[in-house]
């Protein structure tokens, strides 16, 4: 399935920011391609930029990468629960509190990229294992309806959003 085929009733207006910014990408292919593109992109960032903040109170590149990892884990957990027909409403998460409670800035960039790769590979394998029916299942996350496949596109769009932020504000 391609991102432009995803019905708008499968995700919230908040998530539309990430999903509609995608350029007609195929879900499974782009989960893999964006992983490799992001790692290559980050590896080309000058070393002195990883701890840089473009303004007081803003996250460093390392903190943003940790945020991407945390969000990816949460999106994957939601996809697993909903794909298994678990109708339990899933809570949101406070991204600022999550970042405040990491040690991202004391980690190496390679550690962060290795962790991101492991999480994305795990999610890629999950999405590859799902049937068409499981991908279209709907659930509630952050008090909003969302489908399993929309969560996959959200992973891609969220990653690409932060890569654009790096380009525009950090580099």
N, C-alpha and C positions, 0 to 999 in steps of 0.2 A: 504494500500500500504506500502511496505517496502522500506527503503532507497536505497537498492541495485537495485531496479527496476526503480528508477528515471532516465530518460534519461538525458544524459549530456547536451543536447541542451536546457534544461529547467533552467539552471543557468550558471553564469559566472565562469571563472577560479578562480577569487578571492573567490567566495563562495564555490568552490569545496574543498578548504582547510577544511572547517567546515563540509560539507556534506559527503565527502568521508571518513572522520575519523569516521563516525558512523558505528556501527557493525550490519548492516542489521536489523535495528529497524523498527517497525511498527509506522507509523506517529501518530495516535491518542493515542495509548497505551503509546508511549514514551514521548509524550507531558505531560502526567500525571505522569508517573513514574519518569521522570527526575526532575520534580517539587519537588516531595517528597524526592528524593535522594539528591538533592541540598540543600534543607532546613535542612535535617538531617546532611549532611556534614558540612554546615556552623555552625550549632549549636554545633558541636564538636570541632570547632576551639577555641584555648585558647583566652580568652578575651584580653590579651595584644597584640595580633596579628592584631586586626582589624584596628588599626591606623598605622601599620608598613609599611614602604616603603623599599624595598630591595635595592634601589639605588635612588640617588637624581633625582627628576623629575618623578619618577614612581608613579603610583596611589596606594593608600591604598586599603585594601580589601573592606572597606566600599565604596570607590569611584568605585571600579570595580563592586560591586553589583549594585550601582546606574546606572552605564554604562549598565549593563545587563538589568535592568528595562527599561531604555530609549530605548535601541536597540529593546527589545521585543515589546515595544509600537509601534515603527516605523515599525517593520516587520509586526505586526498585522494590522496597518493602511494600509500598502501596500497590504496585503492579502485581506482586505476588499474591497479596491478600485478595485483591479484587478478582484476579484471574482464577482464583480457587473458589470463587463465588461466596466469599466472606462479605456479608452485608453490614458488618460493624462500621459505623462512621469513624473515620481515621482523623485524629487531631492534626492541627497545624503545628508549626514549630517557629520559634522566635530566632531568626537567623543571627541577630546581633548578640544574643546571649550565647548561642552556640560558638560564635567566633571568639567571644571573650573567654570562653572556657576551653580553648585549645592551646597547644604549644607550637602552633604553626611556625612562628618566627624563629624558633630554636631548631627547627628541622631543616635538613638539606633539601634543595629543590629536587634532587634525585629521589629521595625518600617519598616526597609528596607525589611526584609523577608516577613512581612505582605503585603507590597506593591507589592513585586514580586509575591507572591501567588495570589493576586487579579488580577494582569495583566495577569499572565499565565492562571488562570481560565477563564478569559474573552476570551482570545485567544483560549483556548481549546473548549469553547462553540461555538465560531465562526467556528472553523474547523469541529466540529461535525455537524454543521448545513449545511455544504456545500455539494452540489451534486458532483458526479464524474466529470461532465462537468465543474462546477465552480472550482474544484481543479486543473484542467488541463489548465485553462485559463492562457494566457501569457500576460505580461505587461512589461513596462520599468521602472526600478528603478536604480538610480545612473548610468544612461546611459548604462545599461546592461539589456538584456532580462532575465526574471525570471517568473516561474510559481507560482501559489498560493501554490501548495503542496511543491515546493522547499523552499518557505518562511517558511513553517512549519518545514521542516527538518533543515533549517538554524537556527531557534530558538533553536532547540535541540542541534545542533552542536556548536553554539556559546556559549551556556551555558556550555557544556562539555569542550570546549576549555579553558574557564576561570577557571573552576574547576581544570583542569590539571595545569594551571599556578599557582594557589594557592598552589597545592601540590609540584610543582617543585621549586618555588621561594619564597614562603612566610612561609611555614611550616617546 
